[in-house]
Every structure is written in structure tokens, then in C-alpha cells.
Amino acid sequence: MTDKPFAPACERNRDPILEVLRRQFAGCHAALEIGSGTGQHAVHFAAALPQLRWQTSDRAEHLPGIRLWLDEAALPNLPPPLLFDVDQAQWPAGRYDALFSANTLHIMSWEQVRQLFRRLPELAAEEAVLVIYGPFNYGGRFTSDSNAAFDAARAHFSEAELSELTFAIMAINGWNRIS
């Protein structure tokens, strides 16, 4: 049996994000989470927002970990994850009135971010709401020390290496939780 992936940041930020989602997605029925990562946010948000069908999505290598979280939660409004890679020509089918992404844009290349926003209307229902959470700077300053450290690390690693390093750290954090 494989251990579920775990990201401590998800545990820290899920409740403040949920406060925003409750307001922003109040009238919505179908949410697409772009880049679901571990699946932790999806389980927390789907449990707290039962009126929403919370659809997870990510690149192929992350789907097994997401499935572990979803299978354990067994929530009726949390269907199996979709394969979604912004670099692929084929995007998931469907229209969503709520679109959410957390901690994805800063690990994507600038061209991938542009591609996402260029094609996002293909997934968005009329009057869709988009919520993005991430390590943004305000007034030229990082909002946390960890965001500044992550930005500094970007200078030393390729985009692929940085993504692999991020998920290796998540795996190590998961092992530390059970030891």
C-alpha cells in the first residue's frame, strides 16, 4: 500500500482558503480544481462545500496520490481525478462555474501560465468564478519566508527539477508524519 502524499502547507492554508471559497463559490455547483497536487485541499473543500461537485485534476504523475485521498474520503461530490496537463492539446471536457487553483502558477513556466489563461474560457461556464491562491508578492514583498526561499531556489534549478524537488519534499514530510 502506498502512503498518501502530504503537504504541510495544505493543512496550514486550507481553512483561510475555505473562508474565501465559501463566499466566492456560494452560488456555484461545479468546481474544477486545476493542479490538485496531493488531493488534500479537494477532500477538505468538498466536505465543507457539499453543494459543489468538486472535480480534481492534475498531470498523470499526481493522479495516484490524489486517488488515495479521494478513495479514503469517499465523498459523493468528489469524482475521480481528471488528467489535465496545460501542455497537452486535449483538455478535460466540461464546463465549470467555479475554477480553483492553489500553488500552481509559480511552478509553471511563463508560457504554461499564458496557455492556461488563454484556454481557460474552454472550461468556464458563463459567469464562472476563478479563485487562485499562491505565493504572490504584495508591494514587492513576499508574504512569507518560505515563499522567498522558494523564489531563491528557482535560480538554482530547472523548472522540472524544481517540480521534482517540491514533490520530494512533500514525500519526506509525509514520512516524517508517520515516524
Kinemage of the C-alpha trace (Angstrom):
@kinemage 1
@onewidth
@group {chain A} dominant
@subgroup {mainchain}
@vectorlist {calphas} color= white
{ca met a 1} P 0.000 0.000 0.000
{ca thr a 2} L 1.364 3.402 -0.979
{ca asp a 3} L 1.279 6.210 1.576
{ca lys a 4} L -0.823 9.208 0.698
{ca pro a 5} L 1.183 12.261 -0.329
{ca phe a 6} L 1.075 15.000 2.277
{ca ala a 7} L 1.838 18.710 2.082
{ca pro a 8} L 2.014 20.575 5.416
{ca ala a 9} L 1.202 23.841 3.615
{ca cys a 10} L -2.201 22.399 2.658
{ca glu a 11} L -3.001 21.835 6.303
{ca arg a 12} L -1.923 25.365 7.195
{ca asn a 13} L -3.743 27.232 4.438
{ca arg a 14} L -6.900 25.162 3.874
{ca asp a 15} L -9.143 26.978 6.358
{ca pro a 16} L -8.295 30.535 5.247
{ca ile a 17} L -8.796 29.445 1.622
{ca leu a 18} L -12.089 27.773 2.536
{ca glu a 19} L -13.354 31.062 4.028
{ca val a 20} L -12.820 32.720 0.646
{ca leu a 21} L -14.299 29.800 -1.308
{ca arg a 22} L -17.467 29.826 0.813
{ca arg a 23} L -18.095 33.423 -0.291
{ca gln a 24} L -16.854 33.237 -3.872
{ca phe a 25} L -18.412 29.864 -4.773
{ca ala a 26} L -21.664 30.369 -2.818
{ca gly a 27} L -23.900 30.158 -5.905
{ca cys a 28} L -21.800 27.612 -7.800
{ca his a 29} L -22.472 23.930 -8.462
{ca ala a 30} L -19.467 22.507 -10.350
{ca ala a 31} L -15.859 23.287 -9.398
{ca leu a 32} L -12.700 22.313 -11.251
{ca glu a 33} L -9.519 22.307 -9.199
{ca ile a 34} L -6.611 22.800 -11.581
{ca gly a 35} L -3.452 21.160 -10.251
{ca ser a 36} L -4.858 19.252 -7.282
{ca gly a 37} L -1.389 18.127 -6.126
{ca thr a 38} L -1.842 15.785 -3.178
{ca gly a 39} L -5.652 15.903 -3.109
{ca gln a 40} L -5.741 17.295 0.439
{ca his a 41} L -7.443 20.553 -0.469
{ca ala a 42} L -10.048 18.728 -2.549
{ca val a 43} L -11.114 16.481 0.316
{ca his a 44} L -11.316 19.380 2.764
{ca phe a 45} L -13.206 21.682 0.410
{ca ala a 46} L -15.606 19.032 -0.929
{ca ala a 47} L -16.533 18.011 2.628
{ca ala a 48} L -17.165 21.639 3.625
{ca leu a 49} L -18.973 22.601 0.389
{ca pro a 50} L -21.336 19.686 -0.294
{ca gln a 51} L -23.377 21.706 -2.812
{ca leu a 52} L -20.339 21.695 -5.136
{ca arg a 53} L -19.269 18.806 -7.311
{ca trp a 54} L -15.518 19.217 -6.708
{ca gln a 55} L -13.571 17.883 -9.709
{ca thr a 56} L -9.859 17.348 -9.140
{ca ser a 57} L -7.315 17.389 -11.953
{ca asp a 58} L -3.581 17.213 -12.427
{ca arg a 59} L -0.783 15.756 -14.502
{ca ala a 60} L -0.595 11.969 -14.744
{ca glu a 61} L 2.140 11.502 -12.139
{ca his a 62} L -0.019 13.103 -9.415
{ca leu a 63} L -3.254 11.202 -10.057
{ca pro a 64} L -2.409 8.087 -7.968
{ca gly a 65} L -1.816 10.187 -4.837
{ca ile a 66} L -4.986 12.202 -5.405
{ca arg a 67} L -6.944 8.945 -5.787
{ca leu a 68} L -5.674 7.771 -2.383
{ca trp a 69} L -7.116 10.868 -0.693
{ca leu a 70} L -10.384 10.682 -2.638
{ca asp a 71} L -10.856 6.954 -2.045
{ca glu a 72} L -10.327 7.361 1.692
{ca ala a 73} L -12.762 10.290 1.901
{ca ala a 74} L -15.449 8.582 -0.243
{ca leu a 75} L -17.423 11.808 -0.655
{ca pro a 76} L -20.363 11.742 -3.094
{ca asn a 77} L -19.426 15.144 -4.571
{ca leu a 78} L -15.803 14.182 -5.246
{ca pro a 79} L -15.468 12.199 -8.511
{ca pro a 80} L -12.230 10.553 -9.690
{ca pro a 81} L -9.489 12.959 -10.794
{ca leu a 82} L -9.106 14.058 -14.389
{ca leu a 83} L -5.879 14.099 -16.347
{ca phe a 84} L -5.069 17.747 -17.049
{ca asp a 85} L -1.773 18.978 -18.411
{ca val a 86} L -1.801 22.505 -19.817
{ca asp a 87} L 0.821 21.458 -22.385
{ca gln a 88} L -1.485 18.884 -23.974
{ca ala a 89} L -3.831 19.720 -26.843
{ca gln a 90} L -6.623 17.668 -25.244
{ca trp a 91} L -8.069 19.343 -22.158
{ca pro a 92} L -10.778 17.899 -19.920
{ca ala a 93} L -14.316 18.185 -21.247
{ca gly a 94} L -16.948 20.028 -19.277
{ca arg a 95} L -17.910 23.485 -18.138
{ca tyr a 96} L -17.447 24.658 -14.592
{ca asp a 97} L -18.942 27.652 -12.827
{ca ala a 98} L -16.143 27.551 -10.221
{ca leu a 99} L -12.446 27.267 -11.093
{ca phe a 100} L -9.770 26.980 -8.419
{ca ser a 101} L -6.010 26.564 -8.397
{ca ala a 102} L -3.585 26.699 -5.485
{ca asn a 103} L 0.194 26.863 -5.594
{ca thr a 104} L 0.467 26.045 -9.273
{ca leu a 105} L 1.313 29.173 -11.228
{ca his a 106} L 4.708 29.701 -9.579
{ca ile a 107} L 5.926 26.218 -10.561
{ca met a 108} L 4.715 26.511 -14.156
{ca ser a 109} L 6.723 28.133 -16.908
{ca trp a 110} L 5.552 31.557 -18.028
{ca glu a 111} L 4.384 30.033 -21.327
{ca gln a 112} L 2.310 27.434 -19.431
{ca val a 113} L 0.692 30.178 -17.343
{ca arg a 114} L -0.135 32.106 -20.503
{ca gln a 115} L -1.527 28.938 -22.121
{ca leu a 116} L -3.713 28.265 -19.086
{ca phe a 117} L -5.269 31.726 -19.183
{ca arg a 118} L -5.616 31.691 -22.973
{ca arg a 119} L -7.596 28.450 -22.894
{ca leu a 120} L -9.386 28.791 -19.547
{ca pro a 121} L -12.586 30.006 -21.272
{ca glu a 122} L -12.919 26.491 -22.765
{ca leu a 123} L -13.599 25.195 -19.241
{ca ala a 124} L -15.517 28.126 -17.804
{ca ala a 125} L -19.291 28.270 -17.806
{ca glu a 126} L -20.895 31.651 -18.329
{ca glu a 127} L -20.352 33.841 -15.239
{ca ala a 128} L -17.754 31.407 -13.856
{ca val a 129} L -15.751 32.421 -10.792
{ca leu a 130} L -11.970 31.933 -10.732
{ca val a 131} L -10.032 31.777 -7.442
{ca ile a 132} L -6.245 31.459 -7.440
{ca tyr a 133} L -4.133 31.016 -4.336
{ca gly a 134} L -0.369 31.228 -4.399
{ca pro a 135} L 2.814 32.895 -3.229
{ca phe a 136} L 2.140 36.303 -4.665
{ca asn a 137} L 4.128 39.366 -3.775
{ca tyr a 138} L 2.401 42.451 -2.391
{ca gly a 139} L 4.185 45.747 -2.711
{ca gly a 140} L 7.245 43.869 -3.986
{ca arg a 141} L 7.493 41.806 -0.792
{ca phe a 142} L 6.943 38.091 -0.246
{ca thr a 143} L 4.058 37.174 2.026
{ca ser a 144} L 6.140 34.569 3.895
{ca asp a 145} L 9.731 33.473 4.417
{ca ser a 146} L 9.005 30.153 2.699
{ca asn a 147} L 7.830 31.987 -0.431
{ca ala a 148} L 11.057 33.993 -0.508
{ca ala a 149} L 13.097 30.792 -0.061
{ca phe a 150} L 11.200 29.083 -2.872
{ca asp a 151} L 11.833 32.040 -5.170
{ca ala a 152} L 15.545 31.964 -4.333
{ca ala a 153} L 15.675 28.216 -5.122
{ca arg a 154} L 14.266 28.869 -8.601
{ca ala a 155} L 17.609 30.382 -9.639
{ca his a 156} L 19.420 27.092 -8.954
{ca phe a 157} L 17.081 24.529 -10.530
{ca ser a 158} L 15.354 23.957 -13.850
{ca glu a 159} L 11.542 24.009 -13.853
{ca ala a 160} L 11.440 20.199 -13.989
{ca glu a 161} L 13.967 19.845 -11.157
{ca leu a 162} L 12.086 22.356 -9.020
{ca ser a 163} L 8.828 20.467 -9.518
{ca glu a 164} L 10.527 17.157 -8.625
{ca leu a 165} L 12.180 18.749 -5.592
{ca thr a 166} L 8.839 20.133 -4.404
{ca phe a 167} L 7.206 16.716 -4.555
{ca ala a 168} L 10.236 15.030 -2.949
{ca ile a 169} L 9.915 17.422 -0.008
{ca met a 170} L 6.208 16.592 0.195
{ca ala a 171} L 7.070 12.877 0.312
{ca ile a 172} L 9.653 13.448 3.043
{ca asn a 173} L 7.094 15.440 5.042
{ca gly a 174} L 4.684 12.531 4.672
{ca trp a 175} L 7.279 10.099 6.037
{ca asn a 176} L 8.047 12.450 8.921
{ca arg a 177} L 4.349 12.474 9.848
{ca ile a 178} L 4.243 8.707 10.291
{ca ser a 179} L 7.620 8.263 12.001
